[in-house]
Each structure stands twice: as structure tokens, then as C-alpha cells.
Amino acid sequence: MKSPVKRKRSFQRRKVCVFCADSGMRINYKDVKTLNHFISERGKILPRRISGNCAKHQRDLTSAIKKARNIALMPFSLFGS
């Protein structure tokens, strides 16, 4: 009979929404430098579970990134097809 395998549980600290923690930070589609922190190296928008944003700010952030892409402040993808 095999003994049960013990799995190590790694403690992960709860991520805090950057925009809730710092009330001075605003989400603006013209601020490309801030928006680039929430884009992967492939040009995709990072999900909430990775970025740590709350639902409200993630929605605002997504629409700001899409708006910045539409008016050519940010690229749609970083690599050609």
C-alpha cells in the first residue's frame, strides 16, 4: 500500500489593488506608462488573479487599454503574425 503524498502548501500573500491602495493613482487611457504594467510581454491584458486588481478597477483598466489601442497609443500585439 502506498503512503499518501504530502504536498507542500506555499503561502501566497493576498494581492492588493494598486488603485484602491493609492488613491492618487488614476486610470487614464492617455497614461501609457501606467497601462504597460498591466500588459504581458505578448501584449495581452493581465487577468485579475495575476495583477491583483479589484473587479471595478480591472474593468476600468481593460476599457482604458482598449481605448488606448484604438487611438494607436498602444499596440494591439507586440509581435507580427
Protein Blocks (a to p, Z undefined) as FASTA:
>chain_A
ZZddddddddddddddfklmmmmbccdfklmmlmmmmccfkopacdfklnopafklmmmm
mmmmmmmmmnopacfbfbdZZ
